[in-house]
Amino acid sequence: MLTAKTYEFWFVTGSQMLYGEDVLRQVEDHSKEMVAGLDAADVFSDRIVFKGVVKNAEEIRQMMLQANADDSCAGVITWMHTFSPSKMWISGMRVLQKPLLHFGTQFNRDIPWDAIDMDFMNLNQSAHGDREHGFITSRMNVKRKVLVGHWEDETTRGKMASWMKVAHALAESKVLKVARFGDNMRNVAVTEGDKVEAQIRLGWTVDGYGVGDLVAYMDAVTDTDLDALMDEYASRYELTNKGMAEEEFLDSVRYQGRIELGMKAFLEAGGYTAFTTTFEDLHGMKQLPGLAVQRLMEQGYGFAGEGDWKTAALVRLMKIMANNERTSFMEDYTYHFEPGNEMVLGAHMLEICPTIAVDQPRIEVHPLGIGDREAPARIVFEGQSGKALNASIIDLGHRFRLLVNTVEGIQPEEAMPNLPVARVLWKTEPSMAQAVENWIQAGGAHHTCYSYEVTTDQLRDFAELLDVEIAVIDAKTETVQFNNELRWNELYYRP
């Protein structure tokens, strides 16, 4: 598996010297107990680390500078236990470059009705401190997430964990590397884009390689490693030769195994966590990568076809947000316009990730009508049902736009015996016609990242952190309002 780095989120408690040392000791003790409880919760994939109680402007500024300089820190969580005058936070907020979560909570859940006095009120006045902290961050236009709820509440913890996954994805976005084996599919516009601006704005490094560079790694794969991989295939998937001679079938599967091992070695050597291929650039290869790509996506790599580096990067980042669960490269392939039962068939030539499979995937070998190569092995399965979304990132020339459509995955009622690819059906929200019209109006691509795990709120947070436009099509979308938002965004994001 492609192991994601574990980051730290620094928990910083705001107070001041006004209340005396006894109160400050209680503030610190409460903070440590809260952080220990949060950090031990299973819902969090990264560490939450208590960094101290800050009491003046210089302590705050130094804390934020240290967070900026520490590559292991993916974000800062601030909590105002007492009243922390916001002018103290100006210099720190001015220099902070990491994602910020303003956590509106308090140590105690309930008011102790019989015991409450002014000492308790002076100690536990997060309601007071939160508004002061909120004012200064609003006045300074500091990008942040505001989360209110008790720190022991499971819903509150879930929301915090969701935001932390987004901040984790942002940390990787800043160092993400995409390898392109070959170029873009010729004459296609939407998969092109400004790689320099992507590196400036999003942090993505996009490098191109000749297919021969990959073939050299494939040639270096040993028979021993291939044998072990074939055993893994047999244990994890159903191998179905569909009337082919067994030797021919196994040779085809074995060749995809060679691609997988060679490609993985290439990516690891270069520090790449996302990649693209294209059926128009296969010189030196017998098959278009199919099974090999699906396997690497299943391990956590980002991918998109036809040289689409933007979608490949997005798939990788959304896999981080989803803990690599139920998230895949996707393409809107064909429509079903039956009245009252309209839906989309999503698939690709070969490359859909098995993490979205509803049952045990099968490895099959079938001819491919394009690419002029041997019949490639691929993993075949039906996608799951349930709430999901499609996300697409496009380059509009002077800005990037992240487009999202919420959908409902549908289990197919009809067999598709002549379509031997991984596929999923979904119904778009708010309706087939409106969703597609809005998507096209916004310039959305045919390539997307499809996920049952990533939420619209996470993608909104991600776009906010990157200062990237986001347009959402969901059950509440109205076309006039949606088109107006596109016009307003044109003005807001104009350089």
N, C-alpha and C positions, 0 to 999 in steps of 0.2 A: 504494500500500500504506500501511496505517496503521503508521508506523515506531515501533518501541518505543525508548524512551530507553535510552541506554547508561549503565550505572551503574559505580561502582568498588567493589571489595571490598578493604578495607584489610588487609594482611598485617602482623601485629604479632608480633615475636619476643620471647620472654621470656628474660631472663637475670638477672644480678646482678653487683655489683662484686667479689665474692669472688675471681674468677679472674684479675683483672688486665687491663690494657689490651690485651696481645697476644691473649689469648683473645677479648676483646670484638670486636677487629678481625676475627678469623677468623669469629666468629659473624655479624657484619654482612656480610662478604664471602660467606659461604655463603648467607645469607638473600637477598641481592641476586641471586645466581646462580640460586637456586631460583625466585624470583619471576619473573625474566626468562624462565626456561624454561617456567613455567606460563602466563604471560601470552601467550607466543607460540604456545601450542598452539591448534589449530583448534577444539577441543571447547568452548572457553569463548566465550560470547556477550558477556560483560562483561569489563571490565578488572580485573586483579589488580595492586594497587599496593603496593609495599613502603613502610611508614611508619616503620620504625625498630626499633631494639632498645631495649626498656624495661627499666630496671634498678632502679627503686624505685617506691614507692607513688604519689608525686605525678606522675611521668612517666606511669604507667598511667592515673591518674584524668584527667589532662589529655587524653590520647589518646582516651579514651572520650567525653569531653565534646565534643571536636572532631568525632568521628564522628557523634555525635548531631546536631550543628549543621550538618553538611554534607549538603545534599539529594542530592548526587551519590553519597554513600556508601550502599550498600544492605546492607552487612553487614561484619562483622569476622572475620578468620581469625587465630586465635592459634596460635603454635607455640612450644613450649618446647625450644629448642636445648640449653640446659644446665639445671641445676636452678634454678628460679625460685621462691623461697619464696612460698607461696600467701597468706600474710597481706598481702603487698604488693598482691595483686590485689583485696582486699576492697572498698576504696573505688571502684576502677574498675568492678568488677562491679556494685556497688550503683547506679551512675549509668547504666550502659550501657542504651540503649534500642533498639539495632539488633540484628538477628539475629546470632548467634554460632556460628561453626564452630570447634571444637577439633580441630586437625589433628595427629594423632599420627603423626609421621614423623621422619626424620632425614636429614642431608645425604648420608651414605654409605649405599649399599644393603647392602653386605656388611661383615662384620667382617674387618679386615686381620690374618689369623691370625698371620703371622710378625712383624708390626711393632707390634701393639697393646701399649700401655703405659699407665701411669696418666695421663699427659698426654692421650692420646687419650680415655681414659675420662672425664676431667673435662670435656673439650670436648664429647663426643658422648654425653650422658646424657639424651636425650629420654625414654627409658623411665622414668627417675627423675622427670624434670620433669612428664611427662604425668600420673602418678598424683597428684602434689601438686596440679596444676592441676585435675584431675578431682575431687579431694576438696573443694576450696573451692567450686567451682561446684555440686557436689551439696549441700554443707552450706548454701549460700545459695539453693538451689532455682532456680538460673539456667537458664532455657530455652536449650538449645544442642544442636547436632548434633555428635556425636563421630565422626570419620572416621580410621581407622588404615590406613596403607599407605605405600609409598614414593612420593615425590613425582613420580618419573619413570614410575611404573607406569600404563599406560593405563586399567586398571580403576579405580584410585584416582582418576585425573583425571576419569573419567566420572562417578563418584559425587559428586565435588566440583562438577562442572559442573551436575549434576542439582539439587543443593541450591542452588546459586547462582541457578538459574532460579526456584526457589521463593521465595527471598529477593527476587528481582527482582519477582515477582508480588506479594509482600507490599508492596513499596514502592509499586507502582501501586495496590494495594488501598486504601492510606491516602488516595489522592487521586482514586479512581475516581469518575466521574460517569456516571449512567445517565439517558437521556432516555426518557420514556414518552409515546408518541403515543397519546392516549386513556387510558382507565382499564383496570382488570382486567376480564376476562370476567365478566359479572354472575353472582352466586351461586356462584362458584368460590372455595373456601376456601384450597387449598394454595398458590395463586399470590399470596395476600395476605401481609402481614407488617408488622412494626414498622419503618418506615423510620428513625425516630429512633434506635432501638436499633442498627439496621444501621450507621448513621453513627458512633455511639459505639463499637461493638464492632469493626466491620469497616472503617470509613473510607469507606463508600460514600455518596455524595450522589445522591439519587434525586429527579428533578424531573419534573413532569407538564406536558404541553402539549396544547392543543387541536389537532385535525387541521388546522384552518385555518392555524395557524402554519406547519405543514409545507407546505401547499398554496401559501402565499405564496412560499416558496423554490422550489417546483416551477415556478411561473409565471415566475420570473426566469431559468430555464434558457434558454440561447440555442440556436437551431437549429444553429449551428456546432459547439457543444459536443456536441449530440445526434448530429450526423452523425459526429463523431469516435468517439463511444462505440459507435455502430452498427457502424462499421468494426472496432472492437475485438471486439465480439461475434462478427462474422463470421469473424474470424481465430482466435478461441480456442474457439469452440463450433460444433457442427453445428446449423444452423438448419433445423428440420423443420416444415413447415406442415401436414402431416397432412391434406391435402385441402382446407384453407382457401384462400380466395382470397389470393394473395400480398399484395395491398395491405392487406387486413384483418389478415393475420398480422403484417406489418411495423408497422402502426399500433399493434397491441397491444404488440409488443416495444418499440417506440419510447416508448410511454407508461411502461413500466417503466423505461426509460432515464431518462426525465424524473424519475421518483420517485427513482432512484438518485442522480442528480446533485443534486437538490434536498435529499434527505435527507443526503447527505454534506456539502454546504455548511452545512446547519443544524448538524450534529454538530460540524464543525470550528469553526464560529463560537462554539459554546458550550463547547468543550473536552470533549465527550462521547466516550467510547470504547465505550459499550454503549448499547443502545436496545431498546424493545419496541414492538409494534403489537398491534392486536386487530381482528378482523373485525367487531366490534360498533360500532366507532368509525371510520367512513370518510366522514363528511360532507364533501363537496367533492372526493372522489376517485372516479375511475371504476373502479379495480381495487384489490383487496387487494394490498399490496406482496408480491411473490413473487420474481421474478428480481432485483429491486432489493435485497431483503434478502439473498439468497444471495450476490450479488456483494459486498456490504459485509462479510459474514462472511468471504468468501474473502480479503478484504483485511486481516482481522484484528480487525474489530469484534465485540463480544459482542452476542448477540441471543437473545431468547426471545419466543414468541408469547403472546397473550392478556394482555398487561400483566405478565408474570412477570419482574419486575425482578431477583429473586434469581438466577434461572437465567441471565439475560442477563449479569449481573456475573460469575458463575462461568465462563461460556463465555469471556469476555474474559480472565480471569485464567489459565484453563487454556490458552488460545491462546498466552499469553506463555510458560508452562512448556513448551509444545510447539513453540516457534518458529513458530507458526501453521501447523503441519503436521498433517494428518489428524485434525482436531478440529472438532466441530460441535454445534450445538443438536440435540436429539433428543427423540423421544417414543415410549414403548412404545405401539404402536398396536393390534396384534392378535396372538393366540397361534396356534401350530400344535401340536396335541396328538397328532400321530401317535406311537404307542408306539415308544420307542427313537430317535425323531428329533424330539423336541420343540424348538421354537425360537420366537423372538419376531420379529415384523416391526416394525421401527422406521421411522417416517416422520413427516411432518406434512402439513398441508394443502398447503404449498408449500416451506417454508423450511428446507432442509437444505443444509449448506455443501459446495460442490464439492471441498474439500480431501480429502474421504474417497472420492471417485469412483475406481472401478477402471479406467474407460476414458474416452474423450472424452465429456464431457457434451453433451446436446442441449438446445436451446431449443425449447420447444413451447408452444402455446396451447390451453387446454381450459377448458370451463366449470367453475365452482366452485359446489358445492351450497349453500354458506352465504355470507352477507355481502351478498347481493342487489346484486351489481355485475357489470360486464362480465367476460368470460372473461379471466383473467390469464395473462400469459406467465410461464413458470417453467423452471428448469433440471432436466432429468430424467436420472437415472443410477442405476447399481447401486453399492452400497457395496463396499468391499474386504473380503477375508477376512483373518484373523489375530487375534492376541491384542489385546483392547481392554478398555475399562471404561466403565461408566456412573456418573456422579456427580450427586448431587442435594443441594441445600442447602434445608433447611426451617426454618421458624420455629415452635418449640414453645411460644411464649408467654413463657417465662422463659429461653430459650437457643436458639441455632441448632445444628442437627445436620447434619453432612456425611455423607451415606450413599453408599457405593461398592459396586458389584458388578462383579467381573471376568467377562468374557464371551469368547466365541470368535466372531468374525465369520465368516459362512458365505456363499459364493457361491451364489445361487439356482440350482436345477436346473430349475425350472419358469418358463416365461414368465408375465408378468403384463401382458398387452397392454391391459387395461382400467384399469390403475392408473398414470396418467401423472404420477407424482411421484418425486422422489428417495427411495430407500429402501435399507435394509440389513437383512439377517437376522443374528441371533446366537443362540448357545446360551449359556445362563446357567450359571454355576458356583455351587454344586457340582452342581445339577440344576435342571431347570425348576421343579418343584414347590417344592423347598426354597428356592431363591433368591427366587421370587416371594412365598412365604409370609413369609420373613424381611423382605423389602423392605416388604411391607404392614404387618407387625408393627411395623416401625420408623417407619412413617408416611412412607415415601419418596414423592416426587411422581411424576407421570407425565411431567413435563418433566425432562430431564437434559442434561448435557454428555457426549457420546460421544467417546472419543479412543483412537486406536491408539498414541499417543506418550506421554501422561502416565501415570505409574506410580502404583501404590498407595502406594509409599514417599514419593513427592513429595506426595501429598495428605495423608498422615500428617504429614509435616513442616510442611505449610501449616497444617493444623488446630492443630498444636502451637504454632506461632508466633502464631496468632490466639487461642489458648486456647479453641478451639471443639471440641465433641464430634465424634468421628468413629466411625462404625460400618462395618465392612467385611464383605462377603459374598464369599467366594472358595472355592476348591476345598477348603480345610481347615475351612470353617465347619461347626459342629454346632449344631443349633437350640437345644438346651437351654443350651449355653454362650453362644450369641448373645443369647438372651433374658435370661440372667443379666447379661451385660455391659450391656444396656440398663437393667436395674434398678440396677446399681452406678453407672452414669453418671448416673442420675436423682439419686442421693445426692450424687455428687461435684460435679455442676454446679448443685445446688440453691442459689438465691441466699440 
